[in-house]
Amino acid sequence: MNELRMYTKIEVPEMRGGYPVFYSRREGGPYYRWSFDDASRQWQAGRILPSDVLPRTLEPAAWKTIPALLKRNIADHYQE
């Protein structure tokens, strides 16, 4: 997953289903918001508009802090 970056919010961390909300971006492409859905017990991704996220409000997330199921979903998402 070349040039993949994962982020979380800096000032007000977002939580869903007991997990942080993550943001991803690859090689200058669009941002995606990843949140855990309690009902389906799955991570869900949604593409977000550039106006919905300011890069200065995000901080890099260490890969080791990303839950295993989310890592698999991210790998599947970016292989398409």
N, C-alpha and C positions, 0 to 999 in steps of 0.2 A: 504494500500500500504506500506507494511513493508519495512523498510530500503531504501525507495526511497529518493534520493537526487536530488535537482534541482540546476543548476548553470548558471552563465553568465560569459562572458569573463571579466577579470580584467582590462587589460591595454587598449585595443581597443574594446569598446562595439560594438557588431554587431547589426544592425537594419535591419528588413525586413518588409515592409508594415506598417511602423510606430510603430512596436513593437520590443522589444529586442529579440534576438535569445537566446533560452534557451537550456541547455544540461541537460540530465537526466541519472541517473544510479541507478540501484537497486541491492542490495546485492552482490556487486562485479561482476555484469554482465557487458554487453557491454554498451558503451555510445551511446545515441541517441541525435541527433540535431533536435530541434524543431524550425521551422521558419514559419512565416505567408505569405501565397501566396495571393497577391492582386487579381489575376485573378479568383481564385476559392473561395476567401474569407474564406479559411480554413487554419488551422494549419497543417503542414506536418512534418512528422518525417522521419528521415533517420538514419540508424545505421552507426556509423563511426568507422573507424579502430583505434586501440589504438595509432598508430603512428601519427594519425591526430589531436590528442588532448593531451596536456600535462596537467595533473591534477594541476600543479602549476600555470597554466594560468587561472584557473577557480576560481570563488568565489561562496560561497553558495548564493542562491536566496531565499528570504523569501517567504513562500507560499502565503502570502497576496499580493505579487507583480505579481503573475501569473494570467493572464487573465482568466475569467470564462470559456470561450470556450476551452481554452487550458487545464484547469483542467479536464474538461469532457473527452477530447481526451486522456489525460494521463491516466485517470482512466480506460477507455476502453482498451487502449494499454496494460497496465500491468495486466489486468484481464485475458488475453488470456493465 
